[in-house]
Amino acid sequence: MFSASFATDLPRSVLETARLRLRPYEVGDAAAFFAVLDQSRARLQLSFPDRLRAVPTLAAATGQLALFAQDWRTGRFYVFGIWHRESGAYLGDICIMPQRGEQAEIGYYLAESAEGQGYAREALGAIVEFGFEQMRAGRLLIRCFADNERAQQVALAHGFQLLTKEAPERPWFRFSFWDSEPPKPAILHFTRTR
């Protein structure tokens, strides 16, 4: 497990790629952060339900960004907003969370208008480097739904390997017309070691 003393020594990093700037959120980012989440609720409901529940309003977005700053200081969770370097447009976010055994899990989402342009691939490259070099993680994990081919391709492009597949939360044979929601697709685990 990552030590708390090491995690608190991490700088408030700004990571830059050819087109992107990844940085910890600031209070002034709340409106952009909320707008992307609010416009993406239907798309992100399965993958980021906790984030969506935590940010139902702009006021809640401000509070969530304050929690991200606290998580950063304690080393519990590192959340970076993703901005386009040239235009300054907010595109989404990417996070990395320390886990047991020197493993860290990565999660990310983009605004719908930013998808399909290679931004996720570019942001993931910067976070992989951050995870291995600054956090000293020995292994990185990405989980994504089996029907999310784009996310799988992004992981594979950075050397992640398919590890396991979780069974759907409710198998198809238990689905009935009386269920309130259809079963979730299987989850794939992609890992990469240092």
GURO-995688 format. One record per residue: residue number from 1; x, y, z of N, C-alpha, C, O in turn. Coordinates in Angstrom, 3 decimals. Layout:
# residues N
NUM,X,Y,Z,X,Y,Z,X,Y,Z,X,Y,Z
...
# end
This chain:
# residues 194
1,0.857,-1.179,0.000,0.000,0.000,0.000,0.900,1.239,0.000,1.990,1.227,0.572
2,0.437,2.284,-0.635,1.210,3.523,-0.669,1.179,4.149,0.713,0.136,4.172,1.367
3,2.305,4.649,1.153,2.333,5.255,2.488,1.762,6.667,2.424,1.923,7.374,1.429
4,1.102,7.056,3.487,0.509,8.392,3.544,1.592,9.458,3.456,1.376,10.512,2.857
5,2.749,9.196,4.043,3.802,10.211,4.002,4.308,10.414,2.583,4.624,11.537,2.191
6,4.388,9.338,1.810,4.819,9.496,0.426,3.765,10.263,-0.366,4.095,11.178,-1.120
7,2.502,9.893,-0.195,1.432,10.510,-0.974,1.348,12.009,-0.727,1.110,12.771,-1.664
8,1.535,12.442,0.493,1.425,13.868,0.771,2.622,14.641,0.231,2.563,15.866,0.123
9,3.703,13.949,-0.109,4.871,14.603,-0.689,4.722,14.846,-2.185,5.540,15.546,-2.783
10,3.687,14.275,-2.792,3.503,14.479,-4.225,3.201,15.944,-4.517,2.419,16.566,-3.797
11,3.803,16.500,-5.550,3.524,17.897,-5.889,2.121,18.036,-6.477,1.538,17.065,-6.960
12,1.601,19.232,-6.431,0.331,19.510,-7.105,0.666,19.632,-8.591,0.781,20.729,-9.139
13,0.811,18.509,-9.200,1.344,18.412,-10.554,0.413,18.972,-11.621,-0.807,18.820,-11.566
14,1.031,19.615,-12.576,0.386,19.955,-13.834,1.099,19.107,-14.868,2.316,19.198,-15.028
15,0.335,18.283,-15.567,0.889,17.405,-16.580,0.515,17.962,-17.942,-0.636,18.337,-18.161
16,1.459,18.021,-18.849,1.172,18.542,-20.187,1.544,17.522,-21.238,2.553,16.825,-21.134
17,0.701,17.452,-22.255,0.942,16.616,-23.422,0.956,17.547,-24.631,0.906,18.767,-24.475
18,1.021,16.992,-25.805,1.051,17.821,-27.010,-0.152,18.761,-27.088,-0.011,19.916,-27.491
19,-1.332,18.272,-26.704,-2.548,19.095,-26.833,-3.253,19.393,-25.527,-4.152,20.233,-25.494
20,-2.869,18.724,-24.446,-3.649,18.791,-23.213,-2.855,19.307,-22.028,-1.628,19.213,-21.982
21,-3.593,19.857,-21.070,-3.051,20.218,-19.754,-3.942,19.509,-18.739,-5.157,19.706,-18.715
22,-3.322,18.684,-17.905,-4.022,17.982,-16.840,-3.552,18.591,-15.532,-2.350,18.700,-15.290
23,-4.497,18.990,-14.685,-4.119,19.598,-13.418,-5.202,19.344,-12.377,-6.356,19.086,-12.716
24,-4.812,19.422,-11.096,-5.823,19.322,-10.046,-6.839,20.455,-10.218,-6.497,21.546,-10.674
25,-8.074,20.182,-9.852,-9.126,21.191,-9.951,-8.894,22.338,-8.989,-8.265,22.190,-7.941
26,-9.426,23.494,-9.383,-9.458,24.688,-8.533,-10.924,25.073,-8.355,-11.777,24.637,-9.128
27,-11.217,25.874,-7.358,-12.602,26.263,-7.074,-13.272,26.884,-8.297,-14.454,26.643,-8.541
28,-12.532,27.680,-9.068,-13.091,28.336,-10.243,-13.468,27.401,-11.372,-14.037,27.844,-12.370
29,-13.165,26.114,-11.241,-13.483,25.135,-12.279,-14.871,24.521,-12.109,-15.298,23.722,-12.942
30,-15.571,24.882,-11.050,-16.837,24.216,-10.712,-17.862,24.287,-11.835,-18.522,23.287,-12.118
31,-18.016,25.426,-12.477,-19.051,25.558,-13.519,-18.761,24.640,-14.704,-19.667,23.969,-15.199
32,-17.522,24.601,-15.161,-17.164,23.733,-16.288,-17.297,22.260,-15.905,-17.812,21.455,-16.681
33,-16.837,21.916,-14.715,-16.926,20.548,-14.197,-18.389,20.107,-14.142,-18.734,19.020,-14.607
34,-19.250,20.961,-13.566,-20.668,20.629,-13.456,-21.327,20.522,-14.826,-22.128,19.615,-15.050
35,-21.009,21.422,-15.738,-21.650,21.417,-17.058,-21.397,20.106,-17.787,-22.323,19.532,-18.359
36,-20.164,19.625,-17.775,-19.863,18.365,-18.468,-20.597,17.206,-17.803,-21.175,16.367,-18.494
37,-20.583,17.146,-16.477,-21.302,16.070,-15.791,-22.800,16.141,-16.071,-23.432,15.125,-16.361
38,-23.364,17.342,-15.985,-24.804,17.496,-16.161,-25.239,17.116,-17.583,-26.290,16.505,-17.771
39,-24.434,17.478,-18.570,-24.763,17.149,-19.961,-24.531,15.671,-20.269,-25.036,15.158,-21.268
40,-23.775,14.993,-19.419,-23.368,13.610,-19.694,-24.018,12.594,-18.764,-23.591,11.441,-18.723
41,-25.030,12.994,-18.026,-25.610,12.096,-17.013,-26.046,10.752,-17.588,-25.731,9.712,-17.010
42,-26.748,10.746,-18.687,-27.214,9.480,-19.254,-26.041,8.606,-19.704,-26.056,7.392,-19.502
43,-25.036,9.219,-20.307,-23.870,8.468,-20.801,-23.008,7.912,-19.683,-22.444,6.828,-19.826
44,-22.893,8.634,-18.566,-21.985,8.258,-17.490,-22.652,7.496,-16.350,-21.980,7.105,-15.396
45,-23.966,7.281,-16.435,-24.703,6.701,-15.312,-24.151,5.347,-14.861,-24.028,5.115,-13.658
46,-23.821,4.461,-15.777,-23.308,3.150,-15.382,-21.869,3.208,-14.880,-21.516,2.515,-13.926
47,-21.043,4.025,-15.514,-19.620,4.050,-15.194,-19.259,4.923,-13.995,-18.333,4.594,-13.254
48,-19.970,6.023,-13.791,-19.630,6.977,-12.732,-20.860,7.362,-11.896,-21.122,8.550,-11.706
49,-21.614,6.377,-11.395,-22.835,6.724,-10.648,-22.558,7.509,-9.364,-23.334,8.394,-9.001
50,-21.462,7.192,-8.678,-21.152,7.917,-7.431,-20.846,9.380,-7.711,-21.288,10.262,-6.975
51,-20.098,9.638,-8.763,-19.760,11.020,-9.125,-21.031,11.791,-9.462,-21.200,12.930,-9.025
52,-21.920,11.183,-10.232,-23.154,11.865,-10.625,-24.045,12.144,-9.410,-24.646,13.214,-9.312
53,-24.128,11.186,-8.490,-24.931,11.408,-7.272,-24.325,12.509,-6.408,-25.052,13.270,-5.771
54,-23.006,12.595,-6.386,-22.329,13.595,-5.556,-22.436,15.002,-6.117,-22.237,15.976,-5.391
55,-22.752,15.121,-7.416,-22.760,16.440,-8.070,-24.096,16.667,-8.795,-24.129,16.729,-10.024
56,-25.198,16.793,-8.035,-26.490,17.044,-8.684,-26.701,18.517,-9.052,-27.558,18.834,-9.877
57,-25.915,19.424,-8.435,-26.089,20.858,-8.659,-24.722,21.534,-8.768,-23.692,20.944,-8.440
58,-24.737,22.780,-9.234,-23.499,23.551,-9.299,-22.908,23.749,-7.903,-21.692,23.668,-7.736
59,-23.744,24.003,-6.908,-23.244,24.172,-5.533,-22.554,22.899,-5.052,-21.522,22.965,-4.384
60,-23.118,21.745,-5.387,-22.503,20.477,-5.004,-21.176,20.268,-5.733,-20.260,19.648,-5.193
61,-21.073,20.780,-6.949,-19.822,20.663,-7.706,-18.692,21.378,-6.978,-17.574,20.868,-6.911
62,-18.977,22.552,-6.434,-17.974,23.299,-5.680,-17.501,22.488,-4.474,-16.305,22.421,-4.192
63,-18.442,21.879,-3.773,-18.090,21.037,-2.629,-17.287,19.812,-3.041,-16.361,19.410,-2.338
64,-17.637,19.219,-4.174,-16.907,18.047,-4.646,-15.467,18.401,-4.990,-14.552,17.632,-4.699
65,-15.260,19.560,-5.609,-13.899,19.976,-5.937,-13.074,20.203,-4.667,-11.873,19.935,-4.652
66,-13.707,20.690,-3.614,-13.013,20.856,-2.334,-12.620,19.493,-1.761,-11.542,19.345,-1.185
67,-13.495,18.500,-1.921,-13.165,17.146,-1.470,-12.006,16.568,-2.278,-11.143,15.885,-1.725
68,-11.982,16.840,-3.588,-10.855,16.373,-4.407,-9.544,16.966,-3.904,-8.526,16.276,-3.851
69,-9.569,18.241,-3.537,-8.357,18.892,-3.022,-7.915,18.240,-1.714,-6.722,18.038,-1.487
70,-8.875,17.914,-0.863,-8.552,17.240,0.401,-7.987,15.845,0.119,-7.009,15.433,0.743
71,-8.603,15.121,-0.818,-8.099,13.792,-1.184,-6.675,13.874,-1.703,-5.848,13.009,-1.415
72,-6.391,14.924,-2.474,-5.039,15.106,-3.018,-4.028,15.278,-1.874,-2.961,14.664,-1.864
73,-4.405,16.140,-0.905,-3.506,16.412,0.222,-3.235,15.159,1.050,-2.124,14.980,1.548
74,-4.221,14.300,1.204,-4.060,13.099,2.033,-3.506,11.910,1.249,-3.122,10.901,1.839
75,-3.464,12.027,-0.081,-2.963,10.927,-0.897,-3.972,9.828,-1.142,-3.601,8.741,-1.586
76,-5.246,10.085,-0.861,-6.286,9.070,-1.058,-6.662,8.905,-2.525,-7.006,7.810,-2.969
77,-6.593,10.009,-3.275,-7.171,10.024,-4.620,-6.601,11.229,-5.340,-6.542,12.314,-4.761
78,-6.181,11.071,-6.586,-5.633,12.184,-7.372,-6.517,12.393,-8.596,-6.525,11.569,-9.510
79,-7.252,13.487,-8.612,-8.168,13.789,-9.708,-7.632,14.987,-10.485,-7.347,16.040,-9.916
80,-7.504,14.803,-11.782,-7.020,15.847,-12.685,-8.145,16.240,-13.638,-8.801,15.377,-14.222
81,-8.365,17.540,-13.794,-9.213,18.007,-14.878,-8.389,18.000,-16.153,-7.169,18.164,-16.115
82,-9.052,17.812,-17.273,-8.373,17.790,-18.576,-8.815,19.013,-19.362,-10.003,19.206,-19.620
83,-7.837,19.842,-19.743,-8.117,21.043,-20.535,-7.329,20.997,-21.841,-6.218,20.471,-21.898
84,-7.924,21.554,-22.874,-7.222,21.699,-24.149,-6.237,22.852,-23.986,-6.631,23.951,-23.596
85,-4.972,22.614,-24.279,-3.939,23.632,-24.039,-4.168,24.892,-24.863,-4.021,26.000,-24.346
86,-4.521,24.742,-26.125,-4.645,25.904,-27.010,-5.907,26.711,-26.741,-5.845,27.933,-26.610
87,-7.047,26.039,-26.658,-8.318,26.755,-26.499,-8.688,27.013,-25.044,-9.472,27.917,-24.754
88,-8.122,26.215,-24.116,-8.501,26.331,-22.711,-9.808,25.637,-22.387,-10.283,25.730,-21.255
89,-10.408,24.939,-23.353,-11.687,24.261,-23.132,-11.524,23.089,-22.165,-10.560,22.328,-22.241
90,-12.482,22.965,-21.261,-12.511,21.836,-20.330,-13.065,20.629,-21.073,-14.115,20.724,-21.709
91,-12.368,19.488,-21.002,-12.741,18.310,-21.776,-13.246,17.137,-20.937,-13.957,16.278,-21.458
92,-12.893,17.083,-19.647,-13.298,15.953,-18.817,-12.333,15.785,-17.672,-11.639,16.728,-17.291
93,-12.283,14.567,-17.111,-11.289,14.348,-16.066,-10.754,12.937,-16.056,-11.330,12.017,-16.636
94,-9.635,12.799,-15.379,-8.952,11.517,-15.241,-8.419,11.456,-13.819,-7.909,12.446,-13.294
95,-8.542,10.286,-13.201,-8.112,10.159,-11.819,-7.315,8.879,-11.640,-7.398,7.944,-12.437
96,-6.545,8.871,-10.568,-5.772,7.684,-10.216,-5.863,7.521,-8.709,-5.609,8.459,-7.954
97,-6.232,6.311,-8.277,-6.457,6.048,-6.864,-5.520,4.946,-6.383,-5.561,3.829,-6.898
98,-4.669,5.256,-5.391,-3.819,4.225,-4.809,-4.664,3.125,-4.184,-5.699,3.387,-3.571
99,-4.201,1.881,-4.351,-4.867,0.725,-3.752,-3.829,-0.124,-3.038,-2.673,0.281,-2.918
100,-4.223,-1.273,-2.574,-3.292,-2.168,-1.878,-2.264,-2.749,-2.829,-2.477,-2.831,-4.039
101,-1.147,-3.150,-2.248,-0.134,-3.864,-3.009,0.513,-3.056,-4.113,0.854,-3.602,-5.162
102,0.685,-1.782,-3.896,1.299,-0.882,-4.877,0.546,-0.837,-6.206,1.137,-0.585,-7.256
103,-0.746,-1.080,-6.151,-1.592,-0.957,-7.329,-2.325,0.375,-7.268,-2.638,0.866,-6.183
104,-2.598,0.961,-8.429,-3.405,2.179,-8.515,-4.397,1.994,-9.653,-4.053,1.464,-10.709
105,-5.627,2.434,-9.430,-6.670,2.306,-10.446,-6.910,3.650,-11.122,-6.948,4.694,-10.470
106,-7.070,3.603,-12.425,-7.282,4.803,-13.239,-8.714,4.798,-13.768,-9.226,3.763,-14.193
107,-9.352,5.969,-13.735,-10.671,6.146,-14.329,-10.700,7.473,-15.060,-10.009,8.413,-14.666
108,-11.483,7.562,-16.108,-11.545,8.815,-16.860,-12.849,8.905,-17.643,-13.483,7.894,-17.946
109,-13.229,10.127,-17.959,-14.356,10.373,-18.865,-14.099,11.695,-19.567,-13.366,12.555,-19.079
110,-14.723,11.827,-20.720,-14.631,13.054,-21.505,-16.019,13.563,-21.815,-16.988,12.804,-21.804
111,-16.110,14.850,-22.090,-17.349,15.415,-22.626,-17.624,14.705,-23.948,-16.689,14.332,-24.657
112,-18.874,14.521,-24.278,-19.213,13.819,-25.523,-18.570,14.484,-26.738,-18.130,13.798,-27.660
113,-18.514,15.805,-26.743,-17.934,16.531,-27.879,-16.426,16.317,-27.999,-15.851,16.604,-29.049
114,-15.779,15.822,-26.953,-14.329,15.599,-26.969,-13.948,14.159,-27.317,-12.772,13.849,-27.505
115,-14.945,13.290,-27.402,-14.655,11.888,-27.688,-14.243,11.689,-29.146,-14.616,12.463,-30.028
116,-13.472,10.640,-29.371,-13.087,10.265,-30.724,-11.977,11.116,-31.333,-11.750,11.060,-32.542
117,-11.289,11.896,-30.516,-10.236,12.781,-31.037,-8.861,12.442,-30.455,-7.906,13.193,-30.651
118,-8.757,11.326,-29.747,-7.482,10.906,-29.182,-7.131,11.552,-27.857,-6.028,11.342,-27.353
119,-8.036,12.335,-27.272,-7.737,13.008,-26.010,-7.604,12.012,-24.854,-6.725,12.171,-24.007
120,-8.451,11.002,-24.808,-8.367,10.014,-23.722,-7.028,9.288,-23.791,-6.386,9.066,-22.764
121,-6.614,8.927,-24.970,-5.338,8.232,-25.150,-4.177,9.122,-24.681,-3.252,8.657,-24.015
122,-4.245,10.391,-25.038,-3.190,11.338,-24.665,-3.156,11.551,-23.147,-2.086,11.550,-22.538
123,-4.328,11.733,-22.548,-4.408,11.938,-21.097,-3.946,10.691,-20.347,-3.250,10.797,-19.338
124,-4.327,9.516,-20.833,-3.926,8.282,-20.168,-2.406,8.129,-20.178,-1.829,7.674,-19.190
125,-1.759,8.498,-21.264,-0.299,8.418,-21.318,0.352,9.235,-20.212,1.316,8.790,-19.589
126,-0.176,10.434,-19.970,0.373,11.291,-18.912,0.125,10.698,-17.527,0.988,10.780,-16.654
127,-1.049,10.102,-17.323,-1.383,9.534,-16.013,-0.601,8.250,-15.758,-0.224,7.975,-14.619
128,-0.354,7.468,-16.792,0.476,6.270,-16.629,1.860,6.680,-16.135,2.399,6.077,-15.207
129,2.425,7.695,-16.753,3.737,8.182,-16.329,3.685,8.703,-14.890,4.578,8.405,-14.097
130,2.655,9.474,-14.544,2.471,9.977,-13.181,2.387,8.814,-12.190,3.022,8.841,-11.136
131,1.599,7.797,-12.537,1.428,6.650,-11.646,2.719,5.902,-11.389,3.028,5.565,-10.247
132,3.473,5.640,-12.442,4.713,4.888,-12.283,5.849,5.739,-11.724,6.596,5.282,-10.859
133,5.984,6.961,-12.204,7.135,7.786,-11.816,6.934,8.546,-10.506,7.812,8.530,-9.643
134,5.789,9.212,-10.347,5.596,10.026,-9.146,4.977,9.244,-7.992,5.386,9.402,-6.842
135,3.998,8.406,-8.296,3.364,7.626,-7.230,4.163,6.367,-6.903,3.997,5.787,-5.830
136,5.008,5.954,-7.803,5.814,4.740,-7.656,4.934,3.484,-7.609,5.265,2.513,-6.929
137,3.820,3.512,-8.332,2.952,2.335,-8.420,3.697,1.221,-9.146,4.493,1.479,-10.048
138,3.433,-0.004,-8.748,4.020,-1.149,-9.424,3.101,-1.719,-10.484,3.539,-2.404,-11.408
139,1.809,-1.421,-10.331,0.816,-1.963,-11.256,-0.335,-0.972,-11.380,-0.775,-0.393,-10.387
140,-0.818,-0.780,-12.599,-1.957,0.104,-12.858,-3.124,-0.730,-13.367,-2.932,-1.719,-14.074
141,-4.325,-0.327,-13.003,-5.545,-1.044,-13.357,-6.527,-0.085,-14.007,-6.691,1.052,-13.563
142,-7.176,-0.555,-15.060,-8.307,0.154,-15.675,-9.433,-0.863,-15.792,-9.233,-1.968,-16.295
143,-10.612,-0.484,-15.326,-11.802,-1.323,-15.507,-12.730,-0.624,-16.483,-12.929,0.588,-16.399
144,-13.294,-1.380,-17.404,-14.279,-0.798,-18.311,-15.291,-1.867,-18.709,-15.023,-3.065,-18.612
145,-16.443,-1.416,-19.151,-17.472,-2.352,-19.572,-17.061,-3.036,-20.874,-16.397,-2.443,-21.724
146,-17.468,-4.288,-21.007,-17.107,-5.089,-22.183,-17.641,-4.488,-23.479,-17.090,-4.747,-24.548
147,-18.700,-3.695,-23.402,-19.242,-3.096,-24.627,-18.630,-1.724,-24.936,-19.045,-1.074,-25.896
148,-17.656,-1.274,-24.142,-17.006,0.019,-24.371,-15.687,-0.213,-25.124,-14.605,-0.215,-24.536
149,-15.813,-0.405,-26.416,-14.655,-0.725,-27.236,-13.638,0.413,-27.283,-12.434,0.161,-27.339
150,-14.100,1.643,-27.261,-13.167,2.776,-27.264,-12.248,2.750,-26.049,-11.036,2.925,-26.180
151,-12.816,2.533,-24.876,-12.009,2.494,-23.647,-11.015,1.341,-23.701,-9.878,1.482,-23.250
152,-11.428,0.215,-24.242,-10.522,-0.928,-24.369,-9.350,-0.592,-25.288,-8.205,-0.932,-24.987
153,-9.629,0.063,-26.388,-8.567,0.427,-27.331,-7.587,1.429,-26.716,-6.384,1.360,-26.968
154,-8.108,2.363,-25.908,-7.241,3.335,-25.229,-6.295,2.598,-24.281,-5.098,2.881,-24.254
155,-6.829,1.655,-23.508,-5.995,0.891,-22.572,-4.940,0.078,-23.324,-3.765,0.098,-22.959
156,-5.349,-0.619,-24.348,-4.417,-1.456,-25.115,-3.321,-0.620,-25.772,-2.181,-1.071,-25.879
157,-3.655,0.588,-26.212,-2.673,1.463,-26.864,-1.539,1.856,-25.916,-0.459,2.236,-26.368
158,-1.776,1.769,-24.610,-0.749,2.119,-23.629,-0.149,0.890,-22.957,0.428,0.993,-21.874
159,-0.280,-0.253,-23.584,0.378,-1.449,-23.083,-0.356,-2.184,-21.983,0.217,-3.085,-21.371
160,-1.608,-1.835,-21.705,-2.390,-2.574,-20.723,-2.816,-3.904,-21.346,-3.075,-3.990,-22.546
161,-2.880,-4.926,-20.513,-3.270,-6.260,-20.957,-4.582,-6.649,-20.296,-4.817,-6.328,-19.131
162,-5.439,-7.344,-21.047,-6.693,-7.835,-20.492,-6.380,-8.892,-19.443,-5.673,-9.861,-19.718
163,-6.909,-8.701,-18.243,-6.646,-9.626,-17.146,-7.824,-10.548,-16.912,-7.700,-11.763,-17.067
164,-8.969,-9.989,-16.539,-10.138,-10.814,-16.223,-11.402,-10.126,-16.700,-11.406,-8.957,-17.086
165,-12.458,-10.891,-16.658,-13.778,-10.381,-17.022,-14.731,-10.735,-15.890,-14.874,-11.905,-15.535
166,-15.383,-9.721,-15.322,-16.388,-9.975,-14.280,-17.695,-10.342,-14.944,-18.000,-9.866,-16.038
167,-18.455,-11.174,-14.294,-19.782,-11.515,-14.795,-20.695,-10.305,-14.640,-20.475,-9.474,-13.758
168,-21.717,-10.198,-15.488,-22.673,-9.086,-15.322,-23.283,-9.121,-13.924,-23.375,-10.171,-13.287
169,-23.694,-7.943,-13.470,-24.258,-7.839,-12.131,-25.499,-8.715,-11.980,-25.684,-9.364,-10.950
170,-26.336,-8.734,-12.992,-27.509,-9.617,-13.013,-27.470,-10.360,-14.339,-27.592,-9.724,-15.386
171,-27.304,-11.677,-14.339,-27.249,-12.418,-15.599,-28.512,-12.226,-16.419,-29.584,-11.975,-15.870
172,-28.385,-12.342,-17.714,-29.496,-12.104,-18.637,-30.695,-12.976,-18.335,-31.828,-12.540,-18.540
173,-30.488,-14.195,-17.854,-31.607,-15.105,-17.624,-32.461,-14.698,-16.436,-33.559,-15.227,-16.262
174,-31.980,-13.765,-15.607,-32.772,-13.274,-14.484,-33.522,-12.005,-14.852,-34.332,-11.521,-14.061
175,-33.272,-11.458,-16.028,-33.933,-10.221,-16.449,-35.391,-10.511,-16.790,-35.692,-11.490,-17.473
176,-36.273,-9.677,-16.322,-37.686,-9.811,-16.658,-38.263,-8.425,-16.908,-37.610,-7.415,-16.646
177,-39.454,-8.383,-17.399,-40.093,-7.109,-17.686,-40.389,-6.314,-16.412,-40.649,-5.113,-16.483
178,-40.352,-6.961,-15.264,-40.641,-6.288,-14.015,-39.397,-5.654,-13.389,-39.501,-4.876,-12.441
179,-38.230,-5.990,-13.920,-37.010,-5.363,-13.416,-37.010,-3.889,-13.793,-37.491,-3.508,-14.860
180,-36.472,-3.078,-12.916,-36.454,-1.641,-13.169,-35.360,-1.231,-14.148,-35.442,-0.154,-14.739
181,-34.357,-2.048,-14.330,-33.285,-1.712,-15.257,-32.686,-2.992,-15.831,-32.704,-4.038,-15.182
182,-32.164,-2.905,-17.031,-31.545,-4.094,-17.626,-30.233,-4.426,-16.927,-29.671,-3.584,-16.226
183,-29.746,-5.644,-17.114,-28.475,-6.001,-16.480,-27.330,-5.174,-17.042,-27.369,-4.734,-18.191
184,-26.310,-4.968,-16.214,-25.123,-4.234,-16.650,-24.226,-5.174,-17.443,-24.208,-6.376,-17.180
185,-23.488,-4.649,-18.401,-22.571,-5.515,-19.148,-21.407,-5.963,-18.264,-21.152,-5.391,-17.203
186,-20.717,-6.987,-18.724,-19.551,-7.490,-18.004,-18.481,-6.405,-17.931,-18.430,-5.511,-18.775
187,-17.634,-6.496,-16.918,-16.544,-5.539,-16.719,-15.221,-6.225,-17.042,-14.954,-7.334,-16.579
188,-14.408,-5.559,-17.832,-13.086,-6.062,-18.178,-12.048,-5.362,-17.318,-12.191,-4.179,-17.007
189,-11.003,-6.086,-16.932,-9.896,-5.536,-16.151,-8.653,-5.534,-17.022,-8.246,-6.572,-17.544
190,-8.054,-4.362,-17.175,-6.818,-4.224,-17.915,-5.740,-3.778,-16.942,-5.958,-2.854,-16.158
191,-4.579,-4.423,-16.984,-3.495,-4.054,-16.084,-2.209,-3.820,-16.863,-2.004,-4.332,-17.963
192,-1.367,-3.028,-16.242,-0.031,-2.805,-16.779,0.924,-2.695,-15.604,0.635,-2.010,-14.623
193,2.051,-3.363,-15.702,3.052,-3.277,-14.657,4.187,-2.383,-15.110,4.378,-2.129,-16.299
194,4.927,-1.920,-14.133,6.044,-1.004,-14.385,7.032,-1.607,-15.347,8.036,-0.976,-15.675
# end
